[in-house]
Amino acid sequence: MQFHLDDMTCGGCARSVTKAIQSVDAHAVVATDPPARLVTVETSAPRAQIAEALREAGFPPRES
């Protein structure tokens, strides 16, 4: 699954995003691209649960 995060602008943000996602699924594979403001996640967790963790971390995903 992929999320567009307008507030993810740097490596520090990317680390925070990864930590938030892995708080839901410690085995999630997370690929961040701060310049494109995209994060790709391979997880068995529901999309809504990942989106909520991102919102709680201060990185609300843009709704498509």
PQR file of N, CA, C, O and H, with PARSE charges and radii, in Angstrom:
ATOM      1  N   MET A   1       0.843  -1.173   0.000 -0.4000 1.5000
ATOM      2  CA  MET A   1       0.000   0.000   0.000 -0.0000 2.0000
ATOM      3  C   MET A   1       0.885   1.231   0.000  0.5500 1.7000
ATOM      4  O   MET A   1       2.030   1.188   0.450 -0.5500 1.4000
ATOM      5  N   GLN A   2       0.349   2.321  -0.504 -0.4000 1.5000
ATOM      6  CA  GLN A   2       1.129   3.540  -0.626 -0.0000 2.0000
ATOM      7  C   GLN A   2       0.333   4.711  -0.051  0.5500 1.7000
ATOM      8  O   GLN A   2      -0.888   4.781  -0.185 -0.5500 1.4000
ATOM      9  H   GLN A   2      -0.581   2.356  -0.870  0.4000 1.0000
ATOM     10  N   PHE A   3       1.053   5.620   0.588 -0.4000 1.5000
ATOM     11  CA  PHE A   3       0.442   6.811   1.162 -0.0000 2.0000
ATOM     12  C   PHE A   3       1.209   8.040   0.701  0.5500 1.7000
ATOM     13  O   PHE A   3       2.434   8.003   0.576 -0.5500 1.4000
ATOM     14  H   PHE A   3       2.046   5.563   0.697  0.4000 1.0000
ATOM     15  N   HIS A   4       0.493   9.126   0.447 -0.4000 1.5000
ATOM     16  CA  HIS A   4       1.106  10.418   0.133 -0.0000 2.0000
ATOM     17  C   HIS A   4       1.051  11.252   1.408  0.5500 1.7000
ATOM     18  O   HIS A   4      -0.028  11.552   1.920 -0.5500 1.4000
ATOM     19  H   HIS A   4      -0.502   9.156   0.549  0.4000 1.0000
ATOM     20  N   LEU A   5       2.225  11.623   1.915 -0.4000 1.5000
ATOM     21  CA  LEU A   5       2.318  12.372   3.170 -0.0000 2.0000
ATOM     22  C   LEU A   5       2.897  13.749   2.896  0.5500 1.7000
ATOM     23  O   LEU A   5       4.112  13.896   2.761 -0.5500 1.4000
ATOM     24  H   LEU A   5       3.102  11.380   1.499  0.4000 1.0000
ATOM     25  N   ASP A   6       2.042  14.753   2.814 -0.4000 1.5000
ATOM     26  CA  ASP A   6       2.506  16.108   2.511 -0.0000 2.0000
ATOM     27  C   ASP A   6       3.501  16.639   3.539  0.5500 1.7000
ATOM     28  O   ASP A   6       4.344  17.471   3.205 -0.5500 1.4000
ATOM     29  H   ASP A   6       1.055  14.633   2.924  0.4000 1.0000
ATOM     30  N   ASP A   7       3.415  16.167   4.795 -0.4000 1.5000
ATOM     31  CA  ASP A   7       4.273  16.687   5.861 -0.0000 2.0000
ATOM     32  C   ASP A   7       5.606  15.961   6.008  0.5500 1.7000
ATOM     33  O   ASP A   7       6.417  16.339   6.853 -0.5500 1.4000
ATOM     34  H   ASP A   7       2.730  15.491   5.067  0.4000 1.0000
ATOM     35  N   MET A   8       5.850  14.932   5.208 -0.4000 1.5000
ATOM     36  CA  MET A   8       7.129  14.199   5.280 -0.0000 2.0000
ATOM     37  C   MET A   8       8.108  14.856   4.319  0.5500 1.7000
ATOM     38  O   MET A   8       8.046  14.639   3.109 -0.5500 1.4000
ATOM     39  H   MET A   8       5.191  14.625   4.522  0.4000 1.0000
ATOM     40  N   THR A   9       9.022  15.670   4.873 -0.4000 1.5000
ATOM     41  CA  THR A   9       9.893  16.475   4.020 -0.0000 2.0000
ATOM     42  C   THR A   9      11.379  16.169   4.154  0.5500 1.7000
ATOM     43  O   THR A   9      12.184  16.686   3.380 -0.5500 1.4000
ATOM     44  H   THR A   9       9.072  15.847   5.856  0.4000 1.0000
ATOM     45  N   CYS A  10      11.764  15.327   5.136 -0.4000 1.5000
ATOM     46  CA  CYS A  10      13.201  15.097   5.356 -0.0000 2.0000
ATOM     47  C   CYS A  10      13.441  13.700   5.910  0.5500 1.7000
ATOM     48  O   CYS A  10      12.502  12.944   6.160 -0.5500 1.4000
ATOM     49  H   CYS A  10      11.110  14.907   5.765  0.4000 1.0000
ATOM     50  N   GLY A  11      14.688  13.380   6.095 -0.4000 1.5000
ATOM     51  CA  GLY A  11      15.053  12.072   6.632 -0.0000 2.0000
ATOM     52  C   GLY A  11      14.535  11.843   8.042  0.5500 1.7000
ATOM     53  O   GLY A  11      14.158  10.726   8.395 -0.5500 1.4000
ATOM     54  H   GLY A  11      15.451  13.994   5.893  0.4000 1.0000
ATOM     55  N   GLY A  12      14.516  12.899   8.852 -0.4000 1.5000
ATOM     56  CA  GLY A  12      13.986  12.774  10.208 -0.0000 2.0000
ATOM     57  C   GLY A  12      12.506  12.432  10.180  0.5500 1.7000
ATOM     58  O   GLY A  12      12.029  11.605  10.957 -0.5500 1.4000
ATOM     59  H   GLY A  12      14.823  13.806   8.566  0.4000 1.0000
ATOM     60  N   CYS A  13      11.791  13.079   9.277 -0.4000 1.5000
ATOM     61  CA  CYS A  13      10.364  12.776   9.109 -0.0000 2.0000
ATOM     62  C   CYS A  13      10.197  11.318   8.678  0.5500 1.7000
ATOM     63  O   CYS A  13       9.332  10.605   9.186 -0.5500 1.4000
ATOM     64  H   CYS A  13      12.179  13.751   8.646  0.4000 1.0000
ATOM     65  N   ALA A  14      11.028  10.890   7.745 -0.4000 1.5000
ATOM     66  CA  ALA A  14      10.939   9.522   7.234 -0.0000 2.0000
ATOM     67  C   ALA A  14      11.160   8.513   8.357  0.5500 1.7000
ATOM     68  O   ALA A  14      10.488   7.483   8.400 -0.5500 1.4000
ATOM     69  H   ALA A  14      11.732  11.469   7.333  0.4000 1.0000
ATOM     70  N   ARG A  15      12.096   8.795   9.266 -0.4000 1.5000
ATOM     71  CA  ARG A  15      12.335   7.897  10.410 -0.0000 2.0000
ATOM     72  C   ARG A  15      11.114   7.866  11.325  0.5500 1.7000
ATOM     73  O   ARG A  15      10.744   6.807  11.833 -0.5500 1.4000
ATOM     74  H   ARG A  15      12.642   9.632   9.231  0.4000 1.0000
ATOM     75  N   SER A  16      10.490   9.023  11.537 -0.4000 1.5000
ATOM     76  CA  SER A  16       9.284   9.077  12.377 -0.0000 2.0000
ATOM     77  C   SER A  16       8.140   8.296  11.745  0.5500 1.7000
ATOM     78  O   SER A  16       7.398   7.598  12.436 -0.5500 1.4000
ATOM     79  H   SER A  16      10.791   9.883  11.124  0.4000 1.0000
ATOM     80  N   VAL A  17       8.003   8.415  10.431 -0.4000 1.5000
ATOM     81  CA  VAL A  17       6.962   7.695   9.699 -0.0000 2.0000
ATOM     82  C   VAL A  17       7.197   6.192   9.820  0.5500 1.7000
ATOM     83  O   VAL A  17       6.266   5.435  10.094 -0.5500 1.4000
ATOM     84  H   VAL A  17       8.605   8.982   9.869  0.4000 1.0000
ATOM     85  N   THR A  18       8.435   5.763   9.618 -0.4000 1.5000
ATOM     86  CA  THR A  18       8.773   4.341   9.720 -0.0000 2.0000
ATOM     87  C   THR A  18       8.472   3.819  11.124  0.5500 1.7000
ATOM     88  O   THR A  18       7.901   2.740  11.280 -0.5500 1.4000
ATOM     89  H   THR A  18       9.191   6.378   9.396  0.4000 1.0000
ATOM     90  N   LYS A  19       8.854   4.583  12.137 -0.4000 1.5000
ATOM     91  CA  LYS A  19       8.614   4.174  13.528 -0.0000 2.0000
ATOM     92  C   LYS A  19       7.113   4.042  13.793  0.5500 1.7000
ATOM     93  O   LYS A  19       6.679   3.094  14.448 -0.5500 1.4000
ATOM     94  H   LYS A  19       9.318   5.460  12.010  0.4000 1.0000
ATOM     95  N   ALA A  20       6.323   4.988  13.289 -0.4000 1.5000
ATOM     96  CA  ALA A  20       4.867   4.945  13.499 -0.0000 2.0000
ATOM     97  C   ALA A  20       4.264   3.697  12.860  0.5500 1.7000
ATOM     98  O   ALA A  20       3.429   3.022  13.462 -0.5500 1.4000
ATOM     99  H   ALA A  20       6.675   5.758  12.758  0.4000 1.0000
ATOM    100  N   ILE A  21       4.693   3.400  11.638 -0.4000 1.5000
ATOM    101  CA  ILE A  21       4.164   2.223  10.948 -0.0000 2.0000
ATOM    102  C   ILE A  21       4.584   0.949  11.662  0.5500 1.7000
ATOM    103  O   ILE A  21       3.782   0.029  11.821 -0.5500 1.4000
ATOM    104  H   ILE A  21       5.371   3.948  11.149  0.4000 1.0000
ATOM    105  N   GLN A  22       5.832   0.894  12.090 -0.4000 1.5000
ATOM    106  CA  GLN A  22       6.311  -0.317  12.752 -0.0000 2.0000
ATOM    107  C   GLN A  22       5.773  -0.465  14.169  0.5500 1.7000
ATOM    108  O   GLN A  22       5.927  -1.526  14.774 -0.5500 1.4000
ATOM    109  H   GLN A  22       6.483   1.641  11.961  0.4000 1.0000
ATOM    110  N   SER A  23       5.146   0.578  14.712 -0.4000 1.5000
ATOM    111  CA  SER A  23       4.476   0.435  16.006 -0.0000 2.0000
ATOM    112  C   SER A  23       3.193  -0.380  15.844  0.5500 1.7000
ATOM    113  O   SER A  23       2.709  -0.979  16.804 -0.5500 1.4000
ATOM    114  H   SER A  23       5.022   1.440  14.220  0.4000 1.0000
ATOM    115  N   VAL A  24       2.649  -0.401  14.632 -0.4000 1.5000
ATOM    116  CA  VAL A  24       1.463  -1.198  14.316 -0.0000 2.0000
ATOM    117  C   VAL A  24       1.878  -2.610  13.908  0.5500 1.7000
ATOM    118  O   VAL A  24       1.280  -3.594  14.344 -0.5500 1.4000
ATOM    119  H   VAL A  24       3.043   0.085  13.852  0.4000 1.0000
ATOM    120  N   ASP A  25       2.911  -2.698  13.063 -0.4000 1.5000
ATOM    121  CA  ASP A  25       3.409  -3.990  12.575 -0.0000 2.0000
ATOM    122  C   ASP A  25       4.930  -3.943  12.569  0.5500 1.7000
ATOM    123  O   ASP A  25       5.541  -3.346  11.682 -0.5500 1.4000
ATOM    124  H   ASP A  25       3.397  -1.899  12.708  0.4000 1.0000
ATOM    125  N   ALA A  26       5.533  -4.576  13.564 -0.4000 1.5000
ATOM    126  CA  ALA A  26       6.997  -4.534  13.710 -0.0000 2.0000
ATOM    127  C   ALA A  26       7.720  -5.144  12.515  0.5500 1.7000
ATOM    128  O   ALA A  26       8.898  -4.864  12.297 -0.5500 1.4000
ATOM    129  H   ALA A  26       5.037  -5.061  14.284  0.4000 1.0000
ATOM    130  N   HIS A  27       7.029  -5.972  11.744 -0.4000 1.5000
ATOM    131  CA  HIS A  27       7.660  -6.634  10.607 -0.0000 2.0000
ATOM    132  C   HIS A  27       7.330  -5.958   9.273  0.5500 1.7000
ATOM    133  O   HIS A  27       7.666  -6.481   8.211 -0.5500 1.4000
ATOM    134  H   HIS A  27       6.072  -6.200  11.921  0.4000 1.0000
ATOM    135  N   ALA A  28       6.678  -4.806   9.329 -0.4000 1.5000
ATOM    136  CA  ALA A  28       6.320  -4.095   8.096 -0.0000 2.0000
ATOM    137  C   ALA A  28       7.589  -3.666   7.356  0.5500 1.7000
ATOM    138  O   ALA A  28       8.577  -3.264   7.969 -0.5500 1.4000
ATOM    139  H   ALA A  28       6.405  -4.380  10.192  0.4000 1.0000
ATOM    140  N   VAL A  29       7.538  -3.760   6.042 -0.4000 1.5000
ATOM    141  CA  VAL A  29       8.628  -3.276   5.200 -0.0000 2.0000
ATOM    142  C   VAL A  29       8.207  -1.889   4.717  0.5500 1.7000
ATOM    143  O   VAL A  29       7.192  -1.731   4.039 -0.5500 1.4000
ATOM    144  H   VAL A  29       6.734  -4.086   5.544  0.4000 1.0000
ATOM    145  N   VAL A  30       9.015  -0.881   5.085 -0.4000 1.5000
ATOM    146  CA  VAL A  30       8.660   0.511   4.810 -0.0000 2.0000
ATOM    147  C   VAL A  30       9.709   1.128   3.895  0.5500 1.7000
ATOM    148  O   VAL A  30      10.905   1.051   4.174 -0.5500 1.4000
ATOM    149  H   VAL A  30       9.839  -1.009   5.636  0.4000 1.0000
ATOM    150  N   ALA A  31       9.260   1.741   2.802 -0.4000 1.5000
ATOM    151  CA  ALA A  31      10.152   2.474   1.897 -0.0000 2.0000
ATOM    152  C   ALA A  31       9.635   3.905   1.820  0.5500 1.7000
ATOM    153  O   ALA A  31       8.504   4.149   1.400 -0.5500 1.4000
ATOM    154  H   ALA A  31       8.288   1.804   2.575  0.4000 1.0000
ATOM    155  N   THR A  32      10.487   4.853   2.235 -0.4000 1.5000
ATOM    156  CA  THR A  32      10.088   6.259   2.225 -0.0000 2.0000
ATOM    157  C   THR A  32      10.805   7.003   1.108  0.5500 1.7000
ATOM    158  O   THR A  32      11.937   6.678   0.752 -0.5500 1.4000
ATOM    159  H   THR A  32      11.406   4.655   2.576  0.4000 1.0000
ATOM    160  N   ASP A  33      10.128   8.000   0.567 -0.4000 1.5000
ATOM    161  CA  ASP A  33      10.697   8.867  -0.466 -0.0000 2.0000
ATOM    162  C   ASP A  33      10.315  10.306  -0.111  0.5500 1.7000
ATOM    163  O   ASP A  33       9.342  10.837  -0.646 -0.5500 1.4000
ATOM    164  H   ASP A  33       9.208   8.263   0.857  0.4000 1.0000
ATOM    165  N   PRO A  34      11.089  10.948   0.801 -0.5600 1.5000
ATOM    166  CA  PRO A  34      10.728  12.301   1.238  0.2800 2.0000
ATOM    167  C   PRO A  34      10.579  13.325   0.103  0.5500 1.7000
ATOM    168  O   PRO A  34       9.636  14.116   0.147 -0.5500 1.4000
ATOM    169  N   PRO A  35      11.464  13.354  -0.918 -0.5600 1.5000
ATOM    170  CA  PRO A  35      11.255  14.357  -1.977  0.2800 2.0000
ATOM    171  C   PRO A  35       9.905  14.216  -2.683  0.5500 1.7000
ATOM    172  O   PRO A  35       9.287  15.212  -3.058 -0.5500 1.4000
ATOM    173  N   ALA A  36       9.453  12.971  -2.861 -0.4000 1.5000
ATOM    174  CA  ALA A  36       8.154  12.730  -3.509 -0.0000 2.0000
ATOM    175  C   ALA A  36       7.023  12.707  -2.482  0.5500 1.7000
ATOM    176  O   ALA A  36       5.845  12.700  -2.838 -0.5500 1.4000
ATOM    177  H   ALA A  36       9.955  12.161  -2.556  0.4000 1.0000
ATOM    178  N   ARG A  37       7.405  12.697  -1.193 -0.4000 1.5000
ATOM    179  CA  ARG A  37       6.447  12.634  -0.085 -0.0000 2.0000
ATOM    180  C   ARG A  37       5.569  11.385  -0.153  0.5500 1.7000
ATOM    181  O   ARG A  37       4.368  11.428   0.113 -0.5500 1.4000
ATOM    182  H   ARG A  37       8.363  12.703  -0.904  0.4000 1.0000
ATOM    183  N   LEU A  38       6.209  10.272  -0.518 -0.4000 1.5000
ATOM    184  CA  LEU A  38       5.511   8.997  -0.622 -0.0000 2.0000
ATOM    185  C   LEU A  38       6.115   7.982   0.338  0.5500 1.7000
ATOM    186  O   LEU A  38       7.322   7.975   0.583 -0.5500 1.4000
ATOM    187  H   LEU A  38       7.185  10.238  -0.735  0.4000 1.0000
ATOM    188  N   VAL A  39       5.259   7.129   0.872 -0.4000 1.5000
ATOM    189  CA  VAL A  39       5.721   5.988   1.662 -0.0000 2.0000
ATOM    190  C   VAL A  39       4.992   4.757   1.138  0.5500 1.7000
ATOM    191  O   VAL A  39       3.779   4.769   0.930 -0.5500 1.4000
ATOM    192  H   VAL A  39       4.279   7.134   0.673  0.4000 1.0000
ATOM    193  N   THR A  40       5.765   3.695   0.932 -0.4000 1.5000
ATOM    194  CA  THR A  40       5.215   2.421   0.480 -0.0000 2.0000
ATOM    195  C   THR A  40       5.398   1.432   1.618  0.5500 1.7000
ATOM    196  O   THR A  40       6.477   1.335   2.203 -0.5500 1.4000
ATOM    197  H   THR A  40       6.751   3.685   1.101  0.4000 1.0000
ATOM    198  N   VAL A  41       4.328   0.695   1.928 -0.4000 1.5000
ATOM    199  CA  VAL A  41       4.339  -0.208   3.073 -0.0000 2.0000
ATOM    200  C   VAL A  41       3.898  -1.602   2.646  0.5500 1.7000
ATOM    201  O   VAL A  41       2.867  -1.768   1.994 -0.5500 1.4000
ATOM    202  H   VAL A  41       3.452   0.774   1.452  0.4000 1.0000
ATOM    203  N   GLU A  42       4.690  -2.595   3.021 -0.4000 1.5000
ATOM    204  CA  GLU A  42       4.288  -3.998   2.855 -0.0000 2.0000
ATOM    205  C   GLU A  42       3.978  -4.510   4.254  0.5500 1.7000
ATOM    206  O   GLU A  42       4.873  -4.659   5.086 -0.5500 1.4000
ATOM    207  H   GLU A  42       5.528  -2.460   3.550  0.4000 1.0000
ATOM    208  N   THR A  43       2.695  -4.779   4.505 -0.4000 1.5000
ATOM    209  CA  THR A  43       2.253  -5.187   5.829 -0.0000 2.0000
ATOM    210  C   THR A  43       0.982  -6.014   5.728  0.5500 1.7000
ATOM    211  O   THR A  43       0.260  -5.961   4.732 -0.5500 1.4000
ATOM    212  H   THR A  43       1.968  -4.658   3.829  0.4000 1.0000
ATOM    213  N   SER A  44       0.727  -6.772   6.773 -0.4000 1.5000
ATOM    214  CA  SER A  44      -0.540  -7.510   6.845 -0.0000 2.0000
ATOM    215  C   SER A  44      -1.574  -6.711   7.639  0.5500 1.7000
ATOM    216  O   SER A  44      -2.733  -7.117   7.737 -0.5500 1.4000
ATOM    217  H   SER A  44       1.313  -6.815   7.583  0.4000 1.0000
ATOM    218  N   ALA A  45      -1.157  -5.579   8.204 -0.4000 1.5000
ATOM    219  CA  ALA A  45      -2.085  -4.739   8.972 -0.0000 2.0000
ATOM    220  C   ALA A  45      -3.059  -4.036   8.026  0.5500 1.7000
ATOM    221  O   ALA A  45      -2.720  -3.758   6.876 -0.5500 1.4000
ATOM    222  H   ALA A  45      -0.217  -5.250   8.125  0.4000 1.0000
ATOM    223  N   PRO A  46      -4.259  -3.754   8.508 -0.5600 1.5000
ATOM    224  CA  PRO A  46      -5.240  -3.050   7.670  0.2800 2.0000
ATOM    225  C   PRO A  46      -4.786  -1.630   7.327  0.5500 1.7000
ATOM    226  O   PRO A  46      -4.144  -0.963   8.138 -0.5500 1.4000
ATOM    227  N   ARG A  47      -5.121  -1.180   6.128 -0.4000 1.5000
ATOM    228  CA  ARG A  47      -4.750   0.159   5.672 -0.0000 2.0000
ATOM    229  C   ARG A  47      -5.217   1.236   6.665  0.5500 1.7000
ATOM    230  O   ARG A  47      -4.483   2.182   6.949 -0.5500 1.4000
ATOM    231  H   ARG A  47      -5.642  -1.722   5.469  0.4000 1.0000
ATOM    232  N   ALA A  48      -6.424   1.087   7.181 -0.4000 1.5000
ATOM    233  CA  ALA A  48      -6.969   2.088   8.101 -0.0000 2.0000
ATOM    234  C   ALA A  48      -6.130   2.187   9.377  0.5500 1.7000
ATOM    235  O   ALA A  48      -5.965   3.271   9.937 -0.5500 1.4000
ATOM    236  H   ALA A  48      -7.021   0.319   6.950  0.4000 1.0000
ATOM    237  N   GLN A  49      -5.610   1.067   9.821 -0.4000 1.5000
ATOM    238  CA  GLN A  49      -4.792   1.060  11.044 -0.0000 2.0000
ATOM    239  C   GLN A  49      -3.461   1.777  10.797  0.5500 1.7000
ATOM    240  O   GLN A  49      -2.994   2.523  11.658 -0.5500 1.4000
ATOM    241  H   GLN A  49      -5.743   0.186   9.366  0.4000 1.0000
ATOM    242  N   ILE A  50      -2.857   1.561   9.646 -0.4000 1.5000
ATOM    243  CA  ILE A  50      -1.611   2.244   9.297 -0.0000 2.0000
ATOM    244  C   ILE A  50      -1.875   3.747   9.151  0.5500 1.7000
ATOM    245  O   ILE A  50      -1.100   4.564   9.649 -0.5500 1.4000
ATOM    246  H   ILE A  50      -3.236   0.955   8.946  0.4000 1.0000
ATOM    247  N   ALA A  51      -2.963   4.111   8.471 -0.4000 1.5000
ATOM    248  CA  ALA A  51      -3.309   5.524   8.278 -0.0000 2.0000
ATOM    249  C   ALA A  51      -3.514   6.214   9.622  0.5500 1.7000
ATOM    250  O   ALA A  51      -3.082   7.353   9.805 -0.5500 1.4000
ATOM    251  H   ALA A  51      -3.592   3.447   8.066  0.4000 1.0000
ATOM    252  N   GLU A  52      -4.167   5.538  10.559 -0.4000 1.5000
ATOM    253  CA  GLU A  52      -4.401   6.118  11.884 -0.0000 2.0000
ATOM    254  C   GLU A  52      -3.081   6.337  12.616  0.5500 1.7000
ATOM    255  O   GLU A  52      -2.899   7.374  13.254 -0.5500 1.4000
ATOM    256  H   GLU A  52      -4.518   4.614  10.410  0.4000 1.0000
ATOM    257  N   ALA A  53      -2.162   5.382  12.537 -0.4000 1.5000
ATOM    258  CA  ALA A  53      -0.851   5.531  13.178 -0.0000 2.0000
ATOM    259  C   ALA A  53      -0.100   6.715  12.588  0.5500 1.7000
ATOM    260  O   ALA A  53       0.567   7.453  13.313 -0.5500 1.4000
ATOM    261  H   ALA A  53      -2.310   4.540  12.018  0.4000 1.0000
ATOM    262  N   LEU A  54      -0.206   6.902  11.273 -0.4000 1.5000
ATOM    263  CA  LEU A  54       0.443   8.045  10.623 -0.0000 2.0000
ATOM    264  C   LEU A  54      -0.170   9.358  11.101  0.5500 1.7000
ATOM    265  O   LEU A  54       0.551  10.317  11.377 -0.5500 1.4000
ATOM    266  H   LEU A  54      -0.748   6.303  10.683  0.4000 1.0000
ATOM    267  N   ARG A  55      -1.502   9.405  11.199 -0.4000 1.5000
ATOM    268  CA  ARG A  55      -2.178  10.620  11.690 -0.0000 2.0000
ATOM    269  C   ARG A  55      -1.721  10.942  13.107  0.5500 1.7000
ATOM    270  O   ARG A  55      -1.415  12.093  13.420 -0.5500 1.4000
ATOM    271  H   ARG A  55      -2.087   8.626  10.975  0.4000 1.0000
ATOM    272  N   GLU A  56      -1.674   9.922  13.964 -0.4000 1.5000
ATOM    273  CA  GLU A  56      -1.271  10.125  15.361 -0.0000 2.0000
ATOM    274  C   GLU A  56       0.174  10.614  15.465  0.5500 1.7000
ATOM    275  O   GLU A  56       0.524  11.320  16.411 -0.5500 1.4000
ATOM    276  H   GLU A  56      -1.922   8.987  13.710  0.4000 1.0000
ATOM    277  N   ALA A  57       1.008  10.244  14.501 -0.4000 1.5000
ATOM    278  CA  ALA A  57       2.413  10.667  14.506 -0.0000 2.0000
ATOM    279  C   ALA A  57       2.601  12.049  13.891  0.5500 1.7000
ATOM    280  O   ALA A  57       3.715  12.573  13.867 -0.5500 1.4000
ATOM    281  H   ALA A  57       0.724   9.670  13.733  0.4000 1.0000
ATOM    282  N   GLY A  58       1.514  12.643  13.391 -0.4000 1.5000
ATOM    283  CA  GLY A  58       1.608  13.981  12.809 -0.0000 2.0000
ATOM    284  C   GLY A  58       1.823  13.986  11.313  0.5500 1.7000
ATOM    285  O   GLY A  58       2.211  15.009  10.749 -0.5500 1.4000
ATOM    286  H   GLY A  58       0.609  12.218  13.411  0.4000 1.0000
ATOM    287  N   PHE A  59       1.580  12.864  10.658 -0.4000 1.5000
ATOM    288  CA  PHE A  59       1.763  12.759   9.212 -0.0000 2.0000
ATOM    289  C   PHE A  59       0.470  12.240   8.574  0.5500 1.7000
ATOM    290  O   PHE A  59       0.420  11.108   8.093 -0.5500 1.4000
ATOM    291  H   PHE A  59       1.264  12.033  11.115  0.4000 1.0000
ATOM    292  N   PRO A  60      -0.571  13.073   8.574 -0.5600 1.5000
ATOM    293  CA  PRO A  60      -1.846  12.595   8.013  0.2800 2.0000
ATOM    294  C   PRO A  60      -1.711  12.298   6.512  0.5500 1.7000
ATOM    295  O   PRO A  60      -1.253  13.146   5.746 -0.5500 1.4000
ATOM    296  N   PRO A  61      -2.110  11.100   6.105 -0.5600 1.5000
ATOM    297  CA  PRO A  61      -2.028  10.772   4.678  0.2800 2.0000
ATOM    298  C   PRO A  61      -3.082  11.539   3.900  0.5500 1.7000
ATOM    299  O   PRO A  61      -4.201  11.743   4.371 -0.5500 1.4000
ATOM    300  N   ARG A  62      -2.709  11.956   2.713 -0.4000 1.5000
ATOM    301  CA  ARG A  62      -3.661  12.624   1.832 -0.0000 2.0000
ATOM    302  C   ARG A  62      -4.653  11.586   1.315  0.5500 1.7000
ATOM    303  O   ARG A  62      -4.266  10.505   0.871 -0.5500 1.4000
ATOM    304  H   ARG A  62      -1.800  11.791   2.330  0.4000 1.0000
ATOM    305  N   GLU A  63      -5.911  11.926   1.379 -0.4000 1.5000
ATOM    306  CA  GLU A  63      -6.943  11.013   0.874 -0.0000 2.0000
ATOM    307  C   GLU A  63      -6.956  11.077  -0.647  0.5500 1.7000
ATOM    308  O   GLU A  63      -6.940  12.162  -1.228 -0.5500 1.4000
ATOM    309  H   GLU A  63      -6.225  12.804   1.740  0.4000 1.0000
ATOM    310  N   SER A  64      -6.984   9.914  -1.290 -0.4000 1.5000
ATOM    311  CA  SER A  64      -7.003   9.908  -2.747 -0.0000 2.0000
ATOM    312  C   SER A  64      -8.422   9.764  -3.246  0.5500 1.7000
ATOM    313  O   SER A  64      -8.651   9.737  -4.456 -0.5500 1.4000
ATOM    314  H   SER A  64      -6.997   9.032  -0.819  0.4000 1.0000
TER
END
